[in-house]
Amino acid sequence: MIKQILACLLIIFLVSCKDNNGFPKGILKPKKMEVVLWDIIKIDTYTKEFIAKDSSKNVQQENALLQQQAFTKHGTTKEEFYKSYDYYKANSTLITALLDSITNHANNDRYNNFHKGKPGVLVEQ
């Protein structure tokens, strides 16, 4: 009887650690991870390409500030994002799908900006 109760408690514990989509608690879902990571990529590019050219700016500090603004905008934290990023990197299927989505997102942005007369970057798939 005790073994059955322990088995039930173990199952309840394991099920409670995952949400309805099979992602552990504290891991961003693919759609949210895509938009947050896309913003982080744009922030990194901006700080490396523009902020770094301004000798009066601290690149790392500016990057951290902009990242924090992105996390706040998307209702997440730095810790949750990087925990999720590590989770995605550990699963080749998830990271491949995520990076494919971001590549498509980048190309759509580039296409839309091109037709508005703004410069953009084409990301090869």
Summary of the structure (lengths in Angstrom):
residues: 125
radius of gyration: 19.5
end to end distance: 56.3
largest distance: 71.9
contacts: 292
relative contact order: 0.10
helix: 71%
strand: 2%
